[in-house]
Amino acid sequence: MALHTCIGAYKTCWSRVYVNSVILAAFEQAITDGVNIISLPIGGAICPYFFDLITIRSFIAMQEGILVSMSVGNPRPIPQSGGNISPWILTAGASMIDHNFPTIVILKNNASCTRALFTMKKDLDVVNCL
């Protein structure tokens, strides 16, 4: 974390209910508070920019020098589609797979455990096997 960093948290969603007006109010407050990054980890719908109020607000935040980060989501109509793809938004995506990759992890004390890992660095000193 950078020196003299101030972290602000703004509750915008309750029980999986996302209201644009509440999210937009949080954007306004974050800009007023002078944040450097806004992280909004919800997926977005695919619609023209001029209908997407959050995309418009994120553009204004970008003009103020604020990085906006959002999750890509999967709004359909096809599994490969994604939202929040505006060039001024840092969009993060993830994927799920339907396979396990069981790996036996051997610790320095010769104890072992099996975990579903996809990749693992070879030079790990400690592995959590709870």
C-alpha positions in Angstrom: 0.0 0.0 0.0 1.2 3.5 -0.8 2.1 5.9 2.0 -0.7 8.3 3.1 -3.3 6.1 1.5 -6.9 6.6 2.5 -9.3 3.7 1.9 -13.0 4.5 1.6 -15.7 1.8 1.5 -19.2 2.6 0.3 -22.0 0.0 0.6 -24.0 0.0 -2.6 -25.7 -3.5 -2.7 -27.9 -5.4 -0.3 -28.9 -9.0 -0.8 -27.8 -9.1 -4.4 -29.9 -6.1 -5.2 -28.0 -3.4 -7.2 -29.7 -0.1 -7.6 -28.0 2.3 -10.1 -28.9 5.4 -8.2 -27.1 4.1 -5.1 -24.0 3.0 -7.0 -23.9 6.4 -8.8 -24.2 8.2 -5.5 -21.3 6.2 -4.2 -19.3 7.2 -7.3 -20.0 10.8 -6.6 -19.0 10.5 -3.0 -15.8 8.7 -3.9 -14.9 11.4 -6.4 -15.6 14.1 -3.7 -13.5 12.2 -1.2 -10.6 12.2 -3.6 -10.1 8.5 -4.1 -7.6 7.2 -6.7 -9.2 3.9 -7.4 -12.9 2.8 -7.5 -13.4 -1.0 -7.5 -16.9 -2.1 -8.4 -16.8 -5.9 -8.6 -20.2 -6.5 -10.3 -20.7 -7.7 -13.8 -22.5 -5.4 -16.3 -25.1 -5.8 -18.9 -24.3 -5.4 -22.6 -26.0 -2.2 -23.8 -25.1 0.9 -25.7 -22.9 3.3 -23.7 -25.5 6.1 -23.6 -27.9 3.7 -21.7 -25.3 2.5 -19.2 -25.2 5.1 -16.4 -22.4 3.3 -14.5 -20.2 3.3 -17.6 -20.9 7.0 -18.1 -20.0 7.7 -14.5 -16.8 5.6 -14.8 -15.8 7.7 -17.8 -16.3 10.9 -15.8 -14.2 9.4 -12.9 -11.5 8.5 -15.4 -11.5 12.1 -16.6 -10.9 13.1 -12.9 -7.8 10.7 -12.9 -9.5 7.9 -11.0 -8.9 4.3 -12.1 -12.2 2.3 -12.3 -12.0 -1.4 -11.9 -15.0 -3.7 -12.6 -15.6 -7.4 -13.1 -16.5 -8.5 -16.6 -19.6 -10.6 -15.6 -21.4 -12.8 -18.1 -24.6 -11.1 -19.1 -25.4 -13.4 -22.0 -26.7 -14.0 -24.7 -23.7 -16.4 -25.2 -21.3 -17.8 -22.6 -18.4 -16.0 -24.2 -20.0 -12.6 -23.9 -19.0 -10.0 -21.3 -20.0 -6.7 -19.9 -18.0 -3.7 -18.6 -15.7 -3.7 -21.6 -15.4 0.1 -22.0 -11.8 1.0 -22.8 -11.6 3.3 -19.8 -12.5 0.6 -17.3 -9.9 -1.9 -16.0 -12.0 -5.1 -16.4 -11.1 -8.3 -14.6 -12.4 -11.7 -15.5 -12.4 -15.1 -14.1 -13.4 -18.5 -15.3 -14.6 -21.7 -13.8 -13.7 -25.2 -14.9 -15.4 -28.4 -14.2 -12.3 -30.5 -13.5 -10.2 -31.0 -10.4 -6.4 -31.1 -10.5 -5.5 -33.0 -7.3 -2.0 -32.4 -6.2 -0.2 -34.0 -3.3 1.7 -31.3 -1.3 4.6 -32.5 0.8 5.7 -30.2 3.6 9.2 -29.8 5.0 8.3 -32.1 8.0 7.2 -34.8 5.4 3.5 -34.3 6.2 1.4 -34.3 3.1 -2.1 -33.3 2.0 -4.0 -33.3 -1.2 -5.4 -30.1 -2.6 -7.0 -29.2 -5.9 -4.4 -26.9 -7.4 -4.0 -25.7 -11.0 -0.5 -24.4 -10.7 1.9 -24.0 -7.8 5.3 -22.4 -7.5 8.1 -24.8 -6.8 9.8 -22.6 -4.3 7.0 -22.3 -1.7 8.2 -22.5 1.9 4.9 -22.9 3.5 1.7 -24.4 2.2 -1.6 -24.2 4.1 -3.2 -27.6 4.4 -6.1 -27.0 6.7 
